[in-house]
Each structure stands twice: as C-alpha cells, then as structure tokens.
C-alpha cells in the first residue's frame, strides 16, 4: 500500500521522529476516511484524488472551526505524501502542490519574564536542595532543567543517565531527525543533578533512564506537563500557557535578550533552520520597544497642531 510505504519512508529514509511520523499518519488517514466517507469515492487510491477533493476537505475543516494552523499542517502532510509518490512511485502530479494555504497569524511564543524566571527557579532550587523526598527533588530538577538548558520535553524524557555529565557540565541530547547535540549547563544545575542522583539511589538501585518514576521506569509526557504546570502556577507566573515548551521559549528569549549570538542559540535549541530561531528576536525587539516607551521622556508624545 502506498500509504504504509510513505510512513515507512519517513522513518527509514527521512529519520523523522515517532511523534512527527504519527502526526503525518493522523492527517493522511483522516483524509483517507474523508475520501471514502463524505466524498463518496469507491476507494482511497491516490490516483483518483484531485485538488478539488483536497480543497473540499479543507473547506469542511474550516466549517468545523479547525484552526488555520492545523488546516495548513494537514495540507502540508498531504503535499508531503503526494510528493513522495512523485519521487518514489512514478506519480506525475501532486494534487496538493497547487493548494493555496491560508496565512497563519504570527503569534509570538509565550514566555516567562526575567523576574518570573528568577523568582521561580530560585524557589525550585531551594526546595530541591533542602528535600530528601525523591519525587519532590526529581520534579524540581525536571522543571529547572527545561528552562536552564532549553531542551524539548521529549528530549529530556528520552535522556539516558549516561547522557548527563556533571564533571563536564554538559548534556548529550538526542533530538529531532536523530541528530545529537551537546548542551552545556552551569554548576548550580550540576549540584542539583548530583543531589537528585543521590536521592534516586536510595529510591531505586539502578536506573538506565535519567529521570524516572519511583519504580525505575522513565517519566512520561503527561507527568512532565502536570509537573511544569503545577510548579509554575505555584509561583504565580502570569503567562496564559504553562507548558514545558513555555520554558524552552523562555530560555531562548532570555539568551537573546542577554546578548547571545543567534546561531549559538540555534545550535543549543537544535533548530534545523535559523528562521525558526529568529522568531525569538521579535520577542527581544518587543522588550526593547516596551523599555523605550517606559523610559524615554518623549516616547509617547503626540504631535499637536497649533490653533
């Protein structure tokens, strides 16, 4: 089946992450169901699919109030699928290639202010270092690491204990597209990690994963998400979103606001494209604008015509 061969291609040749492959699969399979359901095609063979079919699907998604970003992503999934068929299976046209996708509003990422991050992580480090409770120490470390290193939640969850080197103060991170990178950290985090390892040894004798549950099994995303939300709410952060990715956004924003080179931040975040990292410069510029408006005596003056 061309559908399954596409999913296998994403894994074997494109080295896409399981999360990415699952997203492509969901989008394409949803379209397959639409083709043989509401559209009434006799089968879902790609040869019989037209641009009109894809436009009809997109219109149906819009009627269901699906967000613009989600619709664009789904169309891009179909574009990738038919592009694969053209490159690998002799198809002569890509019915999704001519689709004009709607413009996605450029929403800036949510992030913590410098005061919020200072207050939050001073508190978390103090709580962790004064505690001998395994889950308390682990949770404080988990939240602190996401902000201090800027790594993704999935990267943190998949980290082996041997990937964390406190003598060199660096992490070996296995990121998207099976790319590895080294991420440095400071002595404060190194001390917190060693304290966690000491407490962990008393909880479970041997752990291959770095962050584990009391039974030695690795942590999972919902646990990480709940923990981040709980601790950020407890420190009265004002951001509308309280997720692991907010801490990654905060890391990038604070690095750039404090003079870090854009390409260095790109490497630390593991971004393939510099364009992805550049959106954080908009946050930095917004911060500059706010400071100017607050500080300059004529920033908010308006011209008045004489009478």
C-alpha positions in Angstrom: 0.0 0.0 0.0 1.4 3.5 -0.9 0.2 4.9 2.4 2.2 2.5 4.6 5.2 2.8 2.3 5.1 6.5 2.9 5.1 6.1 6.7 8.0 3.6 6.4 9.9 6.1 4.2 9.5 8.8 6.8 11.1 6.5 9.4 13.7 4.7 7.4 14.9 7.3 5.0 13.9 10.7 6.4 14.7 9.7 10.0 11.7 11.6 11.3 10.8 11.2 15.0 8.0 8.9 16.1 6.0 12.0 17.1 6.4 13.5 13.6 5.5 10.3 11.8 2.4 9.9 14.0 1.3 13.4 13.1 1.7 12.7 9.3 -0.2 9.4 9.7 -3.1 11.0 11.6 -3.5 13.7 8.9 -3.3 11.4 5.9 -5.5 8.7 7.5 -8.1 11.4 8.3 -8.1 12.4 4.7 -8.5 8.8 3.6 -11.6 8.5 5.7 -13.0 11.7 4.2 -12.4 10.4 0.7 -14.4 7.2 1.1 -16.9 8.7 3.5 -18.3 12.2 2.9 -16.9 12.4 -0.6 -18.2 9.0 -1.6 -15.2 7.7 -3.5 -15.3 4.0 -4.2 -11.8 3.6 -2.8 -8.9 5.7 -1.4 -6.4 5.0 -4.2 -4.2 8.1 -4.6 -4.5 8.0 -8.3 -8.2 9.1 -8.0 -7.6 12.1 -5.8 -7.8 15.6 -7.2 -7.0 19.1 -6.0 -10.8 19.7 -5.7 -11.0 16.8 -3.3 -8.4 18.4 -1.1 -10.0 21.8 -1.3 -13.3 20.3 -0.3 -11.7 18.6 2.7 -10.0 21.9 3.8 -13.3 23.7 3.5 -15.0 21.1 5.7 -12.3 21.5 8.3 -12.8 25.3 8.3 -16.6 24.8 8.8 -15.8 22.7 11.9 -13.8 25.7 13.2 -10.5 23.9 13.0 -7.7 26.4 13.4 -5.9 27.8 10.4 -2.5 26.5 11.6 -4.0 22.9 11.9 -5.5 23.1 8.4 -2.3 24.3 6.9 -0.4 21.5 8.6 -2.8 18.9 7.3 -2.5 20.2 3.7 1.3 20.1 4.1 1.0 16.4 5.2 -0.8 15.6 2.0 1.7 17.6 0.0 4.5 15.6 1.5 2.6 12.3 0.8 2.0 13.1 -2.8 5.5 14.5 -3.2 6.8 11.1 -2.0 4.6 9.3 -4.6 6.0 11.5 -7.4 9.6 11.0 -6.3 9.4 7.3 -5.4 6.4 5.7 -7.1 6.2 7.3 -10.5 3.3 9.7 -10.0 3.3 12.5 -12.4 1.5 15.2 -10.4 0.9 16.3 -6.9 -2.7 17.4 -6.4 -1.8 19.2 -3.1 1.0 21.2 -4.7 -1.2 23.9 -6.1 -3.2 24.4 -2.9 -3.0 28.0 -1.7 -2.9 27.7 2.0 -4.3 30.4 4.3 -1.9 32.7 6.0 -1.2 31.7 9.6 -1.3 34.6 12.1 2.2 35.2 13.5 1.6 34.7 17.2 4.6 35.2 19.4 5.6 32.4 21.8 4.6 32.6 25.4 7.5 33.1 27.8 8.3 34.0 31.4 9.6 37.4 32.3 13.1 37.6 33.8 11.6 38.4 37.2 9.2 35.4 37.0 12.0 33.1 36.0 14.4 34.3 38.7 11.7 34.0 41.4 10.5 30.6 40.1 13.9 28.9 39.8 15.4 30.4 43.0 12.5 28.8 44.7 12.7 25.4 43.0 16.4 25.1 43.6 16.0 25.9 47.3 13.1 23.4 47.6 15.0 20.6 45.9 18.3 21.1 47.8 16.6 21.1 51.2 14.5 18.0 50.4 15.2 14.2 50.6 11.9 13.2 49.0 12.6 11.6 45.7 9.6 12.9 43.7 10.0 16.4 45.1 13.7 16.6 44.1 13.0 15.0 40.7 10.1 17.3 39.9 12.1 20.5 40.8 15.0 19.3 38.8 12.8 18.4 35.8 11.3 21.9 35.6 14.6 23.6 36.3 16.4 21.7 33.5 13.8 22.6 30.9 14.4 26.3 31.5 18.2 26.1 32.2 19.0 24.1 29.0 16.2 24.9 26.7 15.8 21.3 25.6 12.4 19.8 24.5 10.3 17.7 26.9 10.7 14.7 24.6 14.5 15.1 24.7 14.5 15.3 28.4 12.3 12.2 28.8 14.4 10.2 26.5 17.7 11.0 28.1 19.8 8.1 29.5 21.6 8.6 32.8 24.9 8.4 30.9 23.9 11.3 28.7 24.2 13.7 31.7 27.8 14.6 32.6 28.2 16.8 35.7 32.0 16.8 35.5 31.9 18.4 32.1 28.6 20.2 32.8 27.1 19.1 29.5 24.2 17.0 28.2 24.2 14.7 25.2 20.8 15.4 23.6 19.2 13.1 21.0 16.9 15.5 19.1 14.7 15.6 16.1 15.8 13.8 12.9 18.0 11.6 15.0 20.5 14.4 15.4 22.7 14.5 18.6 24.0 17.8 20.1 25.8 18.8 23.2 24.2 21.3 25.5 26.2 23.0 28.4 24.9 23.9 31.8 26.2 25.6 34.9 27.5 24.5 38.3 24.2 25.2 40.1 22.4 22.6 37.9 25.3 20.2 38.2 24.9 20.3 42.0 21.1 19.8 41.7 21.6 16.8 39.4 24.1 15.2 41.8 21.6 15.7 44.7 18.9 14.1 42.6 21.1 11.1 41.8 21.9 10.6 45.4 18.2 10.6 46.4 17.4 8.4 43.4 19.9 5.7 44.5 18.0 5.4 47.8 14.7 5.0 45.8 15.8 2.6 43.1 19.2 0.8 43.0 19.7 1.0 39.2 18.2 3.4 36.6 19.1 3.5 32.9 16.9 6.5 32.2 18.0 9.8 33.7 14.5 10.9 35.0 12.5 8.0 36.4 9.4 7.2 38.4 9.7 5.5 41.9 9.6 2.1 40.2 12.6 3.0 38.0 10.6 3.4 34.8 11.1 6.6 32.7 8.9 9.6 33.2 6.2 10.3 30.5 4.9 13.4 28.9 1.7 13.9 30.9 3.8 13.7 34.1 6.2 16.3 32.9 3.4 18.6 31.7 1.4 18.3 35.0 4.6 19.0 37.0 5.5 22.1 35.0 2.0 23.5 35.2 1.8 22.8 39.0 5.1 24.5 39.9 4.6 27.5 37.6 1.1 28.0 39.0 2.5 27.8 42.5 4.9 30.7 41.7 2.1 32.8 40.2 3.5 33.1 36.7 1.2 35.3 34.6 1.7 33.5 31.3 -1.5 32.2 29.8 0.2 29.0 28.9 2.1 26.9 31.4 3.7 24.1 29.5 7.2 22.6 29.0 7.5 24.5 25.8 7.0 27.8 27.5 10.2 27.1 29.4 12.0 26.5 26.1 10.7 29.8 24.8 11.8 31.5 28.0 15.3 30.0 27.6 15.7 31.3 24.1 14.3 34.7 24.9 16.5 35.3 27.9 19.6 34.1 26.0 19.0 36.6 23.1 18.0 39.4 25.5 21.3 39.0 27.3 23.4 39.2 24.2 23.8 35.6 23.0 24.6 35.0 19.3 21.6 33.9 17.2 23.4 31.0 15.7 24.6 29.8 19.1 21.0 29.8 20.3 20.1 27.9 17.2 22.6 25.2 18.0 21.6 25.0 21.6 17.9 24.6 20.7 18.6 22.1 17.9 16.8 24.1 15.3 17.4 23.0 11.7 16.6 26.4 10.3 17.8 29.8 11.6 14.4 31.2 10.7 12.8 29.2 13.5 15.2 30.7 16.0 14.7 34.2 14.6 11.2 34.5 15.9 12.7 35.0 19.3 14.4 38.1 18.1 10.9 39.6 17.7 10.3 38.9 21.4 13.6 40.7 22.1 12.6 43.7 20.0 9.2 43.8 21.7 11.0 44.0 25.0 13.2 46.9 23.6 10.1 48.7 22.5 8.5 48.4 25.9 11.6 49.7 27.6 11.8 52.6 25.3 8.2 53.6 25.8 8.6 53.4 29.6 11.9 55.2 29.8 12.2 57.8 27.1 10.5 61.1 28.1 9.2 61.8 24.6 8.4 58.2 23.6 4.6 58.7 24.0 4.3 62.3 22.9 1.9 63.0 20.0 2.2 66.0 17.6 -0.3 68.7 18.3 -1.2 71.3 15.7 -1.2 74.9 16.9 -4.5 76.7 16.8 
